[in-house]
Amino acid sequence: MSEIRVRHTNPLRGEITPPPDKSISHRAIILSSLAEGKSIVRNFLHAEDPMSTVGAFRQMGVEIEIQGQGSGGKGQGGRGEVSSPVAVTITGKGLDGPRRPQEAIDCGNSGTTMRLLCGVLAGQPFSSTLKGDASLSRRPMKRVIEPLTQMGAVFQSENGHPPLTITGGELKSISYNSPVASAQVKSAILLAGLYCDGITTVNEPEKSRDHTERMLRAAGVDISIEGLTVSVKGRAVLRPCEITVPNDFSSAAFFIAAGVIVPGSEVLIRNVGINSTRTGLLDILKAMGADLRLENEKEVSGEPVVDILARYSPLSGMDIGGDMVPRTIDEFPILCVAAASARGRTKITGAKELRVKESDRIASMAAELRKTGVDVEELEDGLIIEGREKLKPAFIQSYGDHRIAMSMAIAGLRAEGETTISDTDCINTSFPGFMGMLERLQR
C-alpha cells in the first residue's frame, strides 16, 4: 500500500497536459470492437480502468493492438508518467463478433467497464460472467440489471452486486424512464438497443454526459436526441472510425482547482475536453469568483477542446444543486476542497448518487475534510461546508478511491505542514502521472 506526502511550498506555476479522457477511451474501445472493420483510437488513456475494457474484448476474441509507451497505470501512488501518446488499433467484427469468454471477465475497479459491458453482453447468444475488485463488488448494478432484464436479458447477481452472470439473446426494444441521470445506465441501454428490432429510448431526469451518443452517431447509427430523451434504432451496422481522444476534464479539474486556491498560482492546462455535459465545475468556480480563462478552442473528433488558464482567486461560498450536479458528478471531491478554501458557506445538494461511487464520496469527503479542521455537515444528498483560510495537516484515508486521494492531495497544498494520504495506488486507475505533474508545478 503506497502513500504520498504533500505540503504547501511555492505557488504552482507552469503548464501541464492532463491524461486522455477516461470516459471516451472506454467508449472508443467498445464501439470500435462492435464496428465492422479496423478502427484507430489515438491518445488512448493507458491506465488501469480503460485497460480493463481492452482486456474484456480481447477475452471475447477481438483483435486489439496497442502502440506507444503509456505507463499502463503502474506508477507508485500516481508518480508514474504517461511517457508518450498511445494509439490502439481495433479490428471489429460487428455487433455479433464477440465470442463467449472462456473465463470470467475481470473489470477491476471500473464501473464503466462493467455497466457498459452489461449492455453489450445482453445482446450476445451466450452466458458470461463479470467480476471486479472489492470496491467494484460493493457497487450497485440493479440500475442496469432492471432495464436490461426488461429487454430480455437474464441476470444472476449477489443481491444486485457483482459478480454478474448474464445470459443474453433475443432482446426487445423498450422506452425506459431512468430514475437517475447516469451516463453508464443510459449507455448500457443504448448499447443493448443496438441488438433490438425497433427503437430503444432512454428518458433521463437530468442531462448526463453524452459521449456515447456522439460516438454512436459518428459510427453511423441512427440516433435521435430531444432534450432529455435519447433514442437509438437497432440492428445498425457500425462503421469503423478514427478517433482522437481529448484530454480528460475530470483529471484537469484537480489542477484547475489547485491553480485557483493556492495563493500566487497560475497554471495552464492544455488540450482539455469541455463537453458541456461535463463542465459544471467551471461554471461553479466562476460563480464563486475564480479567474478562469478558456483559450485556443477547437474541435477534436467531435468534442470541443480548449486550453484552460487557472489563476489564484479568493472564492466565496454558494449553494450548488439542480442540473449543476450531474455536470459535476466526478468533480464533487475536488469541488469540496475548493469550498473548504472559500469564504463563507457552500451547500451542495442533489448528489445522493455519490454514495455509490468507488467510495461513499459524501461520507468520505466529510470525514477527511474534518481532519483538516473544516466544519462540515453531512446531508443525505450532499454537504454543507464552512470554508476556512488555512487547513490543518492531517493523515488522510483515500478509501481506495482515486478521486478522494487526488482531491485531498490538493487540499494538502493549503495546509500549514505536511499532509499524508494513504492507499494511493488507486490513483493509477485514471491518472498515473498525477504526482509527477503536481511536483513539477511546485518547482
C-alpha positions in Angstrom: 0.0 0.0 0.0 1.5 3.3 -1.1 1.2 6.8 0.4 2.0 10.3 -0.8 3.0 13.4 1.2 2.3 17.0 0.2 3.0 20.3 1.8 2.5 23.9 0.7 5.8 25.3 -0.6 5.7 27.6 -3.7 2.9 28.8 -5.8 2.0 26.4 -8.6 3.5 27.7 -11.9 3.7 26.3 -15.4 1.7 24.3 -17.8 0.6 20.7 -17.9 -1.2 18.3 -20.3 -3.6 16.0 -18.4 -4.1 12.4 -19.4 -6.5 11.4 -22.1 -10.2 11.2 -21.3 -11.1 8.0 -19.5 -14.8 8.0 -20.4 -14.1 8.5 -24.1 -11.3 5.9 -24.1 -13.7 3.2 -22.7 -16.3 4.0 -25.3 -13.9 4.2 -28.2 -12.8 0.6 -27.4 -16.3 -0.7 -27.0 -17.8 0.9 -30.2 -14.7 0.0 -32.3 -14.9 -3.6 -31.1 -18.6 -3.7 -32.3 -17.8 -2.0 -35.7 -17.1 -3.9 -38.9 -13.5 -3.2 -39.8 -10.4 -1.6 -38.5 -10.6 1.5 -36.2 -7.8 3.6 -34.8 -8.0 5.3 -31.4 -5.3 7.9 -30.8 -4.3 9.4 -27.5 -5.9 6.5 -25.6 -5.7 6.5 -21.8 -3.4 3.6 -21.0 -4.4 3.3 -17.3 -6.0 0.5 -15.3 -9.7 1.3 -15.9 -9.6 1.5 -19.7 -7.3 -1.4 -19.9 -10.0 -3.5 -18.2 -12.2 -2.7 -21.1 -9.4 -3.7 -23.6 -8.9 -6.9 -21.7 -12.6 -7.8 -21.8 -12.9 -7.5 -25.6 -9.6 -9.4 -26.0 -11.2 -12.2 -24.0 -14.1 -12.1 -26.4 -11.8 -12.6 -29.4 -11.5 -9.0 -30.6 -8.0 -8.2 -32.0 -6.7 -5.1 -30.2 -3.1 -3.8 -30.8 -1.6 -1.1 -28.6 1.3 1.1 -29.8 3.1 3.6 -27.6 4.8 3.7 -24.2 2.0 4.5 -21.9 2.7 3.6 -18.3 -0.3 1.3 -18.0 -1.1 2.8 -14.6 1.7 1.1 -12.7 3.3 4.2 -11.1 3.6 4.2 -7.3 0.9 6.5 -5.9 0.3 8.2 -9.1 4.0 9.1 -9.6 4.5 7.2 -12.8 4.4 9.2 -16.0 2.4 8.5 -19.2 5.5 8.8 -21.3 4.1 9.1 -24.8 0.8 9.1 -26.6 -0.8 5.7 -27.1 -2.6 4.5 -30.2 -4.9 1.5 -30.3 -5.9 -0.4 -33.4 -9.1 -2.5 -33.1 -10.3 -4.9 -35.7 -14.0 -5.2 -35.1 -16.2 -8.0 -36.5 -19.6 -6.3 -36.0 -22.3 -6.5 -33.3 -22.2 -10.3 -33.4 -18.4 -10.5 -33.4 -17.7 -11.1 -29.7 -17.2 -14.7 -28.7 -18.0 -16.4 -25.4 -15.1 -15.8 -23.0 -13.5 -18.9 -21.5 -13.5 -17.5 -18.0 -15.0 -14.6 -16.0 -14.2 -11.1 -17.3 -12.3 -9.1 -14.6 -13.4 -5.5 -14.7 -11.0 -4.5 -12.0 -12.1 -1.2 -10.3 -14.0 0.0 -13.4 -17.7 0.6 -13.1 -17.8 1.9 -16.6 -16.4 -1.4 -18.0 -18.9 -3.5 -16.1 -22.0 -1.5 -16.7 -21.4 -0.8 -20.4 -20.4 -4.5 -21.0 -23.7 -5.5 -19.5 -25.4 -3.7 -22.4 -23.2 -5.5 -24.9 -23.4 -8.9 -23.3 -27.2 -8.7 -23.0 -27.3 -9.0 -26.8 -25.0 -11.9 -27.2 -26.2 -15.5 -27.6 -24.2 -16.9 -24.7 -23.7 -16.7 -21.0 -20.8 -14.8 -19.4 -19.7 -13.6 -16.0 -18.4 -10.2 -15.0 -16.4 -9.7 -11.8 -14.5 -6.9 -10.1 -12.2 -5.9 -7.2 -13.5 -5.5 -3.7 -14.6 -1.9 -4.3 -16.5 -2.6 -7.5 -18.1 -5.7 -5.9 -19.8 -3.3 -3.5 -21.3 -1.0 -6.2 -24.9 -1.4 -7.1 -25.7 -2.9 -10.5 -29.5 -3.0 -10.2 -29.7 0.2 -12.1 -28.6 -1.6 -15.3 -29.9 -5.0 -14.4 -33.5 -3.7 -14.3 -33.8 -2.2 -17.8 -31.7 -4.9 -19.4 -34.0 -7.5 -17.8 -37.0 -5.7 -19.2 -35.3 -6.1 -22.6 -35.0 -9.8 -22.2 -31.6 -10.5 -20.7 -31.3 -12.8 -17.7 -29.0 -11.8 -14.7 -27.7 -13.6 -11.7 -26.0 -11.4 -9.1 -25.2 -11.1 -5.4 -28.4 -9.2 -4.5 -27.7 -6.7 -7.3 -24.0 -6.6 -6.8 -21.1 -8.3 -8.7 -20.2 -10.8 -9.8 -22.9 -10.8 -12.5 -23.7 -13.7 -14.8 -25.5 -12.6 -17.9 -27.5 -14.8 -20.3 -28.1 -12.8 -23.4 -30.1 -13.4 -26.6 -33.1 -12.1 -28.3 -33.8 -8.6 -26.9 -36.8 -6.3 -27.4 -36.7 -2.6 -27.5 -38.1 -0.5 -24.6 -38.8 3.0 -23.6 -37.1 3.5 -20.2 -37.5 6.3 -17.7 -34.2 6.3 -15.8 -34.6 7.2 -12.1 -31.0 8.6 -12.1 -29.1 10.8 -14.5 -26.3 8.3 -15.3 -24.3 8.1 -18.5 -23.4 4.5 -17.6 -27.1 3.4 -17.3 -28.0 5.3 -20.5 -25.1 3.9 -22.4 -25.8 0.3 -21.3 -29.4 0.6 -22.6 -28.4 2.2 -25.8 -25.7 -0.5 -26.5 -28.3 -3.2 -25.8 -30.7 -1.3 -28.1 -28.3 -1.9 -31.0 -29.3 -5.6 -30.8 -33.1 -5.0 -30.9 -35.5 -4.7 -33.8 -37.2 -1.3 -33.5 -36.3 1.8 -31.4 -35.0 1.9 -27.9 -35.5 5.1 -25.9 -34.0 6.4 -22.6 -35.5 9.3 -20.7 -33.4 11.0 -18.0 -34.3 13.3 -15.1 -31.3 15.5 -15.9 -28.8 15.5 -18.8 -25.8 13.1 -18.2 -22.6 13.1 -20.3 -23.3 12.4 -24.0 -20.0 10.8 -25.3 -21.8 7.6 -26.2 -24.4 9.4 -28.3 -21.8 11.4 -30.1 -19.7 8.3 -30.9 -22.7 6.2 -32.0 -23.7 9.0 -34.4 -20.1 9.1 -35.8 -20.3 5.3 -36.3 -23.4 5.7 -38.5 -26.0 4.7 -36.0 -29.5 6.2 -36.4 -29.8 8.1 -33.1 -32.1 11.0 -32.1 -31.7 13.3 -29.2 -34.6 15.6 -28.0 -34.0 17.3 -24.7 -33.6 14.6 -22.0 -34.7 11.8 -24.4 -32.3 9.7 -26.5 -33.5 7.0 -29.0 -31.5 4.5 -31.0 -32.6 2.4 -33.9 -31.5 -1.2 -33.6 -29.7 -3.6 -35.9 -27.3 -1.0 -37.1 -24.1 -1.7 -38.8 -21.4 0.3 -37.1 -18.7 1.7 -39.3 -15.1 1.9 -38.1 -13.7 5.2 -37.1 -10.5 7.1 -36.4 -10.9 8.8 -33.0 -8.5 11.1 -31.3 -9.3 11.2 -27.6 -9.2 14.7 -26.0 -7.6 15.2 -22.6 -9.7 14.4 -19.6 -11.6 17.3 -17.9 -12.1 15.3 -14.8 -8.3 14.9 -14.4 -7.7 18.5 -15.3 -10.1 19.5 -12.6 -7.6 18.8 -9.8 -5.2 21.3 -11.4 -7.9 23.8 -12.2 -8.8 23.9 -8.5 -5.2 23.9 -7.4 -4.4 26.9 -9.6 -7.4 28.8 -8.1 -7.0 28.0 -4.4 -3.2 28.0 -3.9 -2.1 31.7 -3.4 0.1 33.1 -6.2 -0.6 30.3 -8.6 -1.0 30.4 -12.3 -1.5 27.1 -14.2 -2.1 26.5 -17.9 -3.8 23.1 -18.6 -3.5 22.1 -22.3 -6.0 20.5 -24.7 -8.8 19.8 -22.3 -12.2 18.4 -23.5 -15.0 20.7 -22.4 -18.1 18.8 -23.4 -20.9 20.8 -21.9 -22.3 17.8 -20.1 -19.1 17.5 -18.1 -18.0 21.1 -17.2 -20.3 22.1 -14.3 -17.1 22.7 -12.2 -16.1 25.5 -14.5 -19.4 27.3 -14.1 -19.5 26.8 -10.4 -15.9 28.0 -9.8 -16.6 31.1 -11.9 -19.7 31.8 -9.9 -17.6 31.5 -6.7 -15.2 34.1 -8.2 -12.5 32.1 -9.9 -10.2 33.6 -12.5 -10.5 31.1 -15.3 -9.8 31.7 -19.0 -10.5 29.4 -21.9 -8.2 29.8 -24.8 -7.5 28.2 -28.3 -10.9 26.5 -28.7 -11.0 23.8 -31.3 -12.8 20.5 -32.1 -11.2 17.1 -31.8 -13.2 14.1 -33.1 -16.5 15.9 -32.4 -15.6 17.1 -28.9 -14.8 20.7 -28.0 -11.3 21.2 -26.7 -9.6 24.3 -25.1 -6.6 25.4 -23.0 -7.6 26.4 -19.5 -5.7 29.1 -17.6 -6.4 29.0 -13.8 -5.2 31.8 -11.6 -5.4 32.1 -7.8 -8.6 33.8 -6.8 -10.3 34.3 -3.5 -13.5 32.3 -3.6 -16.9 32.8 -2.0 -19.2 30.0 -0.9 -22.5 29.4 -2.7 -25.5 27.0 -3.0 -25.0 24.2 -5.6 -27.8 21.9 -6.8 -30.2 21.1 -9.6 -28.8 20.5 -13.0 -25.3 21.6 -12.0 -24.8 18.3 -10.1 -24.9 15.8 -12.9 -22.4 18.0 -14.8 -20.1 17.9 -11.8 -20.6 14.4 -10.6 -17.0 13.2 -10.9 -15.6 16.5 -9.7 -17.5 16.5 -6.4 -14.4 15.7 -4.2 -12.3 18.5 -5.7 -15.3 20.9 -5.5 -15.5 20.1 -1.8 -11.8 21.1 -1.4 -12.5 24.4 -3.3 -15.4 25.0 -1.0 -13.3 24.3 2.1 -10.9 27.1 0.8 -13.7 29.6 0.1 -15.0 32.4 2.3 -18.4 31.5 3.9 -20.7 28.6 3.5 -21.1 26.3 0.5 -24.2 24.0 0.4 -24.2 21.1 -2.1 -27.5 19.1 -2.5 -28.9 16.7 -5.0 -25.8 14.5 -5.1 -27.1 11.3 -3.5 -25.6 9.3 -6.4 -22.2 9.9 -4.9 -22.9 7.5 -2.1 -22.4 4.6 -4.5 -19.2 5.6 -6.3 -15.8 4.0 -5.7 -16.5 5.0 -2.1 -19.3 6.8 -0.4 -17.9 10.2 -1.5 -20.2 12.2 0.6 -19.2 10.5 3.8 -15.6 10.1 2.8 -15.1 13.8 2.0 -16.9 14.9 5.2 -14.7 12.7 7.3 -11.4 13.7 5.7 -12.1 17.4 5.5 -13.0 17.4 9.2 -9.5 16.1 9.9 -8.1 19.3 8.2 -10.2 21.5 10.6 -13.1 22.2 8.2 -16.6 22.4 9.7 -18.7 20.0 7.6 -22.3 19.0 8.0 -23.2 15.8 6.1 -26.6 15.7 4.4 -28.4 12.7 2.9 -27.7 14.1 -0.6 -24.7 16.4 -0.1 -22.7 18.5 2.3 -22.6 21.9 4.0 -19.0 23.2 4.1 -17.8 26.2 6.1 -14.6 27.5 4.3 -11.5 28.5 6.3 -8.4 30.4 5.3 -5.9 27.7 6.4 -6.3 23.9 6.6 -4.6 21.7 9.2 -2.1 19.0 8.1 -3.6 15.5 8.6 -3.2 11.8 7.9 -5.8 11.2 5.2 -7.5 8.0 4.1 -8.3 7.5 0.4 -10.8 4.7 0.9 -9.2 3.2 -2.3 -10.9 6.0 -4.3 -8.7 7.7 -6.8 -10.7 11.0 -6.7 -10.6 11.2 -2.9 -6.8 10.6 -3.0 -6.1 13.3 -5.6 -8.5 15.9 -4.1 -7.1 15.6 -0.6 -3.6 15.9 -2.1 -4.7 19.3 -3.5 -6.2 20.1 -0.1 -2.8 19.4 1.5 -1.4 22.4 -0.5 -3.5 24.7 1.7 -2.3 23.1 5.0 0.4 24.5 7.2 2.6 21.5 7.4 2.7 18.0 5.8 -0.3 16.1 4.8 -0.1 12.3 4.2 -2.6 10.4 2.0 -2.6 6.6 2.4 -3.5 3.9 0.0 -2.8 5.9 -3.2 -2.2 3.1 -5.7 -5.8 3.7 -6.7 -4.7 6.9 -8.5 -3.4 4.7 -11.2 -6.9 3.7 -12.3 -7.2 7.1 -14.1 -4.2 9.3 -13.6 -0.8 7.5 -13.4 1.3 10.7 -13.7 -0.7 12.8 -11.1 2.1 13.4 -8.5 4.8 13.9 -11.1 2.7 16.8 -12.7 2.0 18.3 -9.3 5.6 18.2 -8.2 6.7 19.9 -11.5 4.3 22.8 -10.8 5.8 23.3 -7.3 9.4 23.8 -8.5 
